[in-house]
Amino acid sequence: MSGFAGWQAWTGEQAREWIAVPAASADKYSRGVLGVRTGSRAYPGAAVLGVEAATRTGLGMVRYLGPRRATNLVLQRRPEVVTAPGRVQAWLLGSGMDASQRSTATLEALEATFAEGVPVVCDAGALDLVHRNAGPTVITPHYRELAGLLAGAASGAASGVVSGRRVDVTPAEIAADPGEWAVRSADLLGVSVLLKGAVTYVASPGGTRLTVTGAPSWLATAGAGDVLGGILGALFATHATALEADAEACAPLAATAALVHGLAAARASAGGPLVALDVAEALPATIAALLRP
């Protein structure tokens, strides 16, 4: 068992350094623009949750490009979101999508997005396309998703991801030793891995090993992962320059997103039940508290 040996526990003091506070001269473009391709006919709410979290984490603009129903729901909740294509500094992809149900148009759009070379947060229904990444990338699977991704890579579903090396692992095996599998996946896939769980493990191909703990157990609720994706997408957009200079910046940004996610959940819960939208709504006050000296 890997436990915490060799891992660094990520703290609020460290996370504070990865929150971008806008200068007096900032505009919406200099503060970061996040492109979002999430949601589906079956799961349009994932788009709403991710966009809500991104806008409340602190960036200049969100461009949402997704299915019509999800687009309408996003605009009803957040009318400031732009739904026209244009330049972005980072992408959030895949939340609320099922790879087995993707249309040809959706697949082509995701592949073109990966090819742009900007930083990408890759979740859920885009995980199987991670081998197409041309820029700094972090994947955000839970145990079952990671097992499916590695099995798909091994069987050739994502040809080239692991250079023909067979990966045979079950969700139970990953759950039994998540730190080890986060490290192995980062090495095999060549991207940073945020493995979600009661303890979040973040591993990079360059050797960074970070853990995040302390989220309330109430956070195990539908849509929580979509909120995490939105937080991380916003952080990627506001730190695009750092990511382009050094892809290892993916790891501290991922750990910061996980820590902010847990702190916002604790604030929203106050010891009781919560829903995912509560976590997103708690983000501004959570970040303000984190930034206080």
C-alpha positions in Angstrom: 0.0 0.0 0.0 1.3 3.4 -0.9 -0.5 5.3 1.9 1.0 8.8 2.2 4.7 7.7 2.0 6.4 10.0 -0.5 3.4 12.3 -0.9 3.1 15.9 0.0 -0.1 17.1 1.7 -1.4 20.2 -0.1 -2.3 23.1 2.3 -4.2 26.3 2.1 -1.0 28.3 2.4 0.3 26.6 -0.7 -3.0 26.8 -2.6 -3.2 30.6 -2.0 -0.2 31.0 -4.3 -2.2 29.5 -7.2 -5.2 31.8 -7.0 -5.0 34.6 -9.5 -6.1 37.9 -8.1 -6.9 40.4 -10.9 -4.8 43.6 -11.1 -6.5 47.0 -11.3 -5.7 47.1 -15.0 -7.2 43.7 -15.8 -9.9 43.1 -18.4 -12.0 40.0 -19.1 -9.6 38.7 -21.6 -6.4 39.1 -19.5 -8.2 37.4 -16.6 -8.6 34.2 -18.6 -11.1 32.7 -20.9 -12.3 29.1 -20.4 -13.8 27.1 -23.2 -16.3 24.4 -22.1 -17.5 21.4 -24.0 -19.5 19.4 -21.4 -23.0 18.1 -20.9 -25.2 16.0 -23.1 -28.8 15.3 -23.9 -28.9 12.8 -21.0 -26.9 14.9 -18.6 -27.4 18.6 -19.3 -27.0 19.6 -15.6 -23.3 18.7 -15.7 -22.8 21.7 -18.0 -24.7 24.0 -15.6 -22.7 22.9 -12.6 -19.3 23.1 -14.3 -20.0 26.6 -15.8 -21.4 27.8 -12.5 -18.3 26.7 -10.6 -15.9 28.2 -13.2 -17.6 31.6 -13.1 -17.5 31.7 -9.3 -13.8 30.6 -9.1 -12.6 33.8 -10.7 -11.9 34.3 -14.4 -12.8 36.7 -17.2 -15.1 34.7 -19.4 -16.6 31.3 -20.1 -17.3 30.2 -23.7 -19.8 27.3 -23.5 -20.2 25.1 -26.7 -22.5 22.2 -26.2 -25.9 20.7 -26.9 -28.9 23.0 -27.4 -30.7 22.0 -24.2 -27.6 22.3 -22.1 -26.9 25.7 -23.7 -30.3 26.9 -22.8 -30.0 25.8 -19.2 -26.5 27.3 -18.9 -27.8 30.7 -20.2 -30.8 30.6 -17.9 -28.5 30.2 -14.9 -25.6 32.3 -16.2 -26.6 34.8 -18.9 -23.1 36.3 -19.0 -21.7 33.1 -20.6 -20.8 33.4 -24.2 -22.0 30.7 -26.5 -20.1 31.7 -29.7 -16.8 30.1 -30.6 -13.6 32.1 -30.1 -10.2 32.2 -28.6 -9.8 30.5 -25.2 -6.8 30.0 -22.8 -7.9 26.6 -21.6 -10.6 23.9 -22.0 -12.9 21.9 -19.8 -14.0 18.8 -21.6 -16.2 15.7 -21.1 -18.2 16.2 -17.9 -21.7 14.8 -18.3 -20.8 13.0 -21.5 -20.8 9.2 -22.2 -18.1 8.2 -24.6 -20.3 5.3 -25.9 -23.1 7.7 -26.8 -21.1 10.5 -28.5 -22.3 11.7 -31.9 -19.8 12.0 -34.7 -20.1 15.8 -34.5 -19.3 15.7 -30.8 -16.3 13.4 -31.3 -14.9 15.6 -34.1 -15.3 18.7 -31.9 -13.5 17.1 -29.0 -10.7 15.9 -31.2 -10.2 19.3 -32.7 -10.2 20.9 -29.3 -7.5 18.6 -28.0 -5.4 19.4 -31.1 -5.4 23.2 -30.3 -2.6 22.7 -27.8 -4.0 24.9 -25.0 -4.3 23.5 -21.5 -7.1 20.9 -21.0 -9.0 19.6 -18.1 -10.3 16.2 -19.2 -13.2 14.5 -17.5 -15.7 11.6 -17.9 -16.8 11.3 -21.5 -13.6 12.7 -22.9 -11.1 10.5 -21.0 -10.7 8.0 -23.8 -9.4 10.8 -26.1 -6.6 12.0 -23.8 -4.0 10.5 -26.1 -4.9 13.2 -28.6 -3.8 16.0 -26.2 -1.3 18.5 -27.7 -1.0 20.7 -24.6 -0.7 20.5 -20.8 -3.5 18.2 -19.6 -4.9 16.8 -16.4 -7.5 14.0 -16.2 -10.0 13.9 -13.3 -11.3 10.3 -13.0 -12.7 8.4 -10.1 -11.6 4.7 -9.6 -14.1 3.2 -12.0 -13.3 5.7 -14.8 -9.6 5.2 -14.4 -9.9 1.4 -14.6 -12.0 1.8 -17.7 -9.5 4.2 -19.3 -6.6 1.9 -18.6 -8.4 -1.1 -19.9 -9.5 0.7 -23.0 -5.9 1.8 -23.6 -4.7 -1.8 -23.2 -7.2 -3.1 -25.6 -6.4 -0.5 -28.2 -9.4 1.7 -27.8 -7.1 4.6 -27.3 -4.2 3.4 -29.5 -0.8 4.8 -28.6 -1.8 5.9 -25.1 0.4 3.3 -23.4 2.6 2.3 -26.3 1.2 -1.2 -26.5 1.8 -2.0 -22.8 -1.0 -4.0 -21.3 -2.8 -2.6 -18.3 -5.0 -5.0 -16.4 -6.6 -3.5 -13.3 -10.0 -3.5 -11.7 -11.7 -0.6 -9.9 -11.4 -2.5 -6.6 -7.6 -2.7 -7.1 -7.3 1.0 -7.8 -9.5 1.8 -4.8 -7.2 -0.4 -2.6 -4.1 1.5 -3.6 -5.1 4.8 -5.3 -1.8 6.6 -4.8 0.1 3.9 -6.6 -2.4 3.9 -9.5 -2.4 7.7 -9.8 1.4 7.5 -10.2 1.3 4.6 -12.7 -1.4 6.3 -14.7 0.5 9.6 -14.9 3.6 7.7 -16.1 1.7 5.5 -18.6 -0.6 8.3 -20.0 1.9 11.1 -20.0 -0.5 13.5 -18.3 -1.2 14.7 -14.8 -3.8 12.7 -12.9 -6.2 13.9 -10.3 -7.7 10.7 -8.8 -10.9 11.6 -6.9 -11.8 10.0 -3.6 -11.9 10.6 0.2 -8.2 11.3 -0.3 -7.5 13.0 -3.6 -4.2 12.0 -5.2 -2.5 14.2 -7.8 0.4 12.8 -9.7 2.3 14.2 -12.7 4.6 12.5 -15.2 7.5 14.7 -13.8 7.2 13.2 -10.3 5.0 15.6 -8.4 3.0 13.7 -5.7 0.3 15.7 -3.8 -2.6 14.6 -1.6 -5.7 16.6 -0.6 -7.8 15.7 2.4 -10.5 17.2 4.7 -13.6 17.4 2.5 -16.8 16.5 4.3 -18.3 13.1 3.6 -21.4 15.0 2.5 -19.5 15.9 -0.7 -20.1 12.4 -2.0 -23.1 13.6 -4.0 -24.2 13.7 -7.7 -22.6 16.6 -9.6 -19.7 17.2 -7.2 -17.2 16.1 -9.8 -18.7 18.5 -12.3 -18.2 21.4 -9.9 -14.5 20.3 -9.3 -14.0 20.3 -13.1 -15.3 23.9 -13.3 -13.0 25.0 -10.5 -10.0 23.4 -12.1 -10.9 24.7 -15.6 -11.0 28.3 -14.2 -7.6 27.9 -12.6 -6.2 26.5 -15.8 -7.6 29.5 -17.7 -6.1 32.0 -15.2 -2.7 30.2 -15.3 -2.4 29.4 -18.9 0.9 31.2 -19.3 2.4 29.2 -16.4 1.1 26.0 -17.9 2.4 26.7 -21.3 5.8 27.4 -19.8 5.8 24.2 -17.6 3.2 21.5 -17.8 4.2 20.4 -14.3 2.1 23.4 -13.1 -0.9 21.1 -13.8 -0.3 19.3 -10.5 -0.4 22.2 -8.0 -3.3 23.7 -9.9 -5.2 20.4 -9.6 -4.4 20.1 -5.9 -5.5 23.7 -5.4 -8.8 22.9 -7.2 -9.4 19.9 -5.0 -8.6 21.8 -1.8 -10.9 24.7 -2.7 -13.6 22.2 -3.6 -13.4 20.6 -0.2 -13.3 23.9 1.7 -16.3 25.2 -0.3 -18.2 21.9 0.6 -17.4 22.3 4.2 -18.6 25.9 4.1 -21.8 24.9 2.3 -22.5 21.9 4.5 -21.9 23.5 7.9 -22.1 19.9 9.2 -25.2 18.9 7.3 -26.3 17.7 3.8 -25.5 19.6 0.6 -26.0 19.4 -3.1 -23.5 20.2 -5.8 -24.8 23.6 -6.6 -24.4 24.6 -2.9 -20.7 24.0 -3.3 -20.4 26.2 -6.4 -22.3 29.0 -4.7 -19.9 28.8 -1.7 -16.8 29.3 -3.9 -16.4 33.2 -3.7 -16.5 33.3 0.1 -14.3 30.3 0.3 -11.7 31.8 -2.0 -11.9 35.2 -0.2 -11.2 33.4 3.1 -8.3 31.5 1.6 -6.7 34.7 0.3 -6.8 36.4 3.7 -3.3 36.5 5.3 
